[in-house]
Amino acid sequence: MKEEIDETVRASRALAAAGLTDMVWGHAAVRDPESDGVWMKASGWGFEEIGAERVLLVSRAGEVLHGEGKRHIEYPIHTEIMARRPEVGCVVHLHAPALSAFASLDVPLRPISHDGTVFCDPQVPRFTRTGALIATAELGKALADALGDAPACLMPQHGAVTVGPDAGTAVMYAVLLERACRTQLMAMAAGGPKVWSDDEEAAFKREQIWNPTQLGAGWNYLGRLSKRTFS
């Protein structure tokens, strides 16, 4: 239990340190190994405000099994994705403006930068059923279906989700997806993009640059940054 709580706290603060906070909205959830539930921050608190006392265990049915506070209404994002993807240990949901801006253009995400190579093959999917809150199990399942086996899914008019086998990977994918979208928006505003990595180079860069060791290095950096920033 303590490990999952600590990972939820660390993921939340890392997202804040990366500049991906949205006041009190958005959330990261860590799988509970002993139930169908997830550990996630309580509603009403920002990422940077999360400590162990503000982490809840929420069942797939939406019951708060541990902790004090109100759960987020969008908990089905996490419970339904994890139900569909047994290898996923953490799900991140965020509302960074670059994600919604890019998703609204309905164009492919190109591997313009290192960041984009993670999401170009296969192309990052989009969840288009609704731009409203994912407040029911039915919508959570639909989002999980749209995500499929991908590491991330854009949610036009809303934000995005990213997933990973652990909190570090899911958080880093959130950081990389936001940066990839922001970079392409800048390139498009300047009249491009005109060039990007081909499939072969993108595949090579995914292994060279975003292997588990390098993802871990980024995750550890965000941990150090959050301690300096929010301690």
Helices and strands as residue ranges (DSSP letters): H 2-17, E 27-31, E 38-41, G 47-49, G 52-54, E 55-58, E 64-66, H 76-84, E 90-94, H 97-103, G 115-119, H 137-147, E 152-155, E 159-164, H 167-189, H 199-209, H 212-230
